[in-house]
Amino acid sequence: MARERTRNGHRRRVPARTPEARELELSSAAYDLAEEQIQNGTASSQVITHFLKAGSMRERLEQERMEHEIELMQVKKEQLEGQKRVEELYVSALEAMRSYSGFEPAPDEELETG
């Protein structure tokens, strides 16, 4: 399937199928336009300031900090899931010990943890 060319010679893209894809599409177009304006010397002070800040050491460190925070949250989530699994194993072990000692737990009886 060939893509049609628009008046300015650019190829027409297939429309985005998701909001996320559309956002990426628009972001890419905005970056292309900003790059063109910077190269032509027609960029506004806001565009220039945006890219100066985006390329700064402080911004890179901030991005790195956010990545580490995300990793930390993932580790905490995994730890909580692991604790839940350990609690389940303790309950199973206690039920097994009860059955070995001759005490059958009632079908609706639940062991309280913690």
C-alpha positions in Angstrom: 0.0 0.0 0.0 1.6 3.2 -1.2 1.3 6.3 0.9 0.0 9.5 -0.8 2.2 12.6 -0.8 0.8 15.9 0.5 1.2 19.3 -1.2 4.5 20.0 0.7 6.0 16.6 -0.4 5.7 14.9 2.9 4.2 11.4 3.1 0.9 11.0 4.8 1.1 8.8 7.8 -1.4 6.1 8.9 -3.5 7.6 11.7 -2.5 6.6 15.2 -4.7 3.9 16.7 -4.2 4.7 20.4 -4.1 7.9 22.4 -0.5 7.1 23.3 0.6 6.6 19.7 -1.1 9.9 18.8 0.7 11.7 21.6 4.0 10.3 20.4 3.1 11.4 16.8 2.4 14.9 17.9 5.4 15.1 20.1 7.6 14.0 17.2 6.1 16.6 14.9 6.6 19.3 17.6 10.3 18.4 18.0 10.8 18.4 14.2 9.3 21.9 14.0 11.3 23.2 16.9 14.5 21.8 15.3 13.6 23.4 12.0 13.0 26.8 13.8 16.2 26.6 15.7 18.2 25.9 12.6 16.5 28.7 10.7 17.0 31.1 13.5 13.2 31.7 13.9 12.7 29.9 17.2 11.0 31.8 20.0 12.8 32.4 23.2 10.5 29.9 24.9 11.5 27.1 22.5 15.2 27.9 22.9 14.8 28.0 26.7 13.0 24.7 26.7 15.8 22.9 24.9 18.5 24.6 27.0 16.8 23.3 30.1 16.1 19.9 28.6 19.8 19.5 27.8 21.2 20.7 31.1 23.0 18.5 33.6 20.3 19.3 36.2 17.6 17.9 33.9 19.6 14.7 33.3 20.1 14.2 37.0 16.4 14.8 37.6 15.6 12.2 35.0 18.0 9.8 36.6 16.5 10.4 40.0 13.0 9.7 38.7 14.2 6.4 37.1 15.7 5.4 40.4 12.5 6.2 42.3 10.6 4.0 39.8 13.0 1.2 40.4 12.7 1.6 44.2 8.9 1.5 44.0 9.1 -1.7 41.9 11.5 -3.3 44.5 9.1 -2.3 47.3 6.2 -3.8 45.4 8.1 -7.1 44.9 9.0 -7.2 48.6 5.3 -6.8 49.6 4.4 -9.5 47.2 7.1 -11.7 48.8 5.8 -11.0 52.3 2.3 -12.0 51.2 3.7 -15.3 49.9 5.6 -16.0 53.1 2.4 -15.3 55.1 0.6 -17.8 52.9 3.3 -20.4 53.5 3.1 -19.9 57.3 -0.7 -20.4 57.2 -0.2 -23.6 55.1 2.5 -24.8 57.6 0.3 -24.2 60.6 -2.6 -26.0 58.9 -0.4 -28.9 58.1 0.9 -29.1 61.7 -2.7 -29.0 63.0 -3.7 -31.9 60.7 -0.6 -33.9 61.8 -1.5 -33.5 65.4 -5.0 -34.8 64.8 -6.8 -31.5 64.9 -8.7 -30.9 61.7 -9.5 -27.2 61.1 -13.1 -26.4 60.6 -13.9 -25.7 56.9 -14.7 -22.0 57.6 -12.0 -21.5 60.2 -9.4 -19.0 59.2 -6.0 -18.5 60.9 -5.4 -14.9 61.8 -2.0 -13.5 60.8 -0.1 -10.7 62.2 
